[in-house]
Amino acid sequence: MSGMAVDPKRALSRTFLDEGMVRWEAYVSGGQPNTARAARIYFVCLEDPFEPPRWVPHESRSVAEATRALAGMSDAELLDLRGRGKPLE
């Protein structure tokens, strides 16, 4: 895949910087809609192993819808969503 541009609307994850210029990755995972394992957006710090991962449920509960939403979010929206995330236990 070297040399090929990746369409951001088809990406399965996103990276962004927080207020302290620390890199984070956001990605979608989950099981079936309308179950306890419905779609969630996860946030993982790529530079600080002591920063706990976080997650938020996606209102659609659908992995496909959450993935499309993630692709269209601005970095500011990702920061806001990450700030409302629950620590992964």
C-alpha positions in Angstrom: 0.0 0.0 0.0 3.1 2.2 0.0 2.6 5.4 -2.0 -1.2 5.1 -2.1 -3.3 7.9 -0.5 -5.9 6.8 2.1 -9.3 8.3 1.8 -10.0 9.7 5.3 -13.7 8.9 4.8 -12.8 5.2 4.5 -10.3 5.2 7.4 -11.1 2.8 10.3 -9.3 5.0 12.8 -8.2 8.6 13.3 -5.3 10.2 15.1 -5.4 13.7 16.6 -3.6 15.9 19.1 -4.9 16.9 22.5 -4.3 20.3 24.2 -0.9 19.2 25.3 0.1 18.1 21.8 -0.1 14.4 22.8 -1.2 12.1 20.0 -4.4 10.0 20.4 -6.1 7.4 18.3 -9.9 7.1 18.0 -11.5 4.0 16.5 -14.9 2.2 16.5 -15.6 -1.2 17.8 -18.6 -3.1 19.0 -20.9 -6.0 18.5 -24.5 -6.0 17.4 -26.8 -2.9 17.6 -29.1 -2.6 20.6 -27.0 -4.9 22.7 -24.6 -4.2 25.6 -21.8 -4.6 23.0 -23.2 -2.0 20.6 -20.8 0.4 18.8 -18.4 2.5 20.9 -15.8 5.0 20.0 -12.5 4.2 21.8 -9.7 6.7 22.5 -6.2 5.4 23.1 -3.2 7.6 23.9 -0.3 6.8 21.6 2.4 8.5 23.6 1.6 7.9 27.3 1.1 4.3 28.4 -0.2 5.5 31.8 -3.1 7.4 30.2 -6.1 5.1 30.5 -8.0 4.4 27.3 -11.5 5.9 27.2 -14.7 5.1 25.4 -18.1 6.6 24.6 -21.2 4.8 23.2 -22.3 6.0 19.7 -25.9 7.1 19.7 -26.7 5.0 16.6 -25.4 1.8 18.3 -24.2 0.8 14.7 -20.6 0.1 13.9 -21.1 1.3 10.3 -22.8 4.5 11.3 -20.2 5.2 14.1 -17.4 4.7 11.6 -18.9 7.1 9.2 -19.4 9.7 12.0 -15.8 9.3 13.2 -14.5 10.0 9.7 -16.4 13.2 9.5 -15.5 14.6 13.0 -13.2 17.5 13.4 -10.3 17.3 15.9 -12.2 19.6 18.2 -15.2 17.3 18.1 -12.9 14.3 18.9 -11.4 16.2 21.8 -14.8 17.0 23.2 -16.0 13.4 22.8 -12.8 12.1 24.4 -13.3 14.4 27.3 -16.7 12.9 27.9 -15.3 9.3 27.7 -15.5 6.7 30.4 -12.3 5.0 31.5 -11.9 1.5 30.1 -12.0 -1.0 32.9 
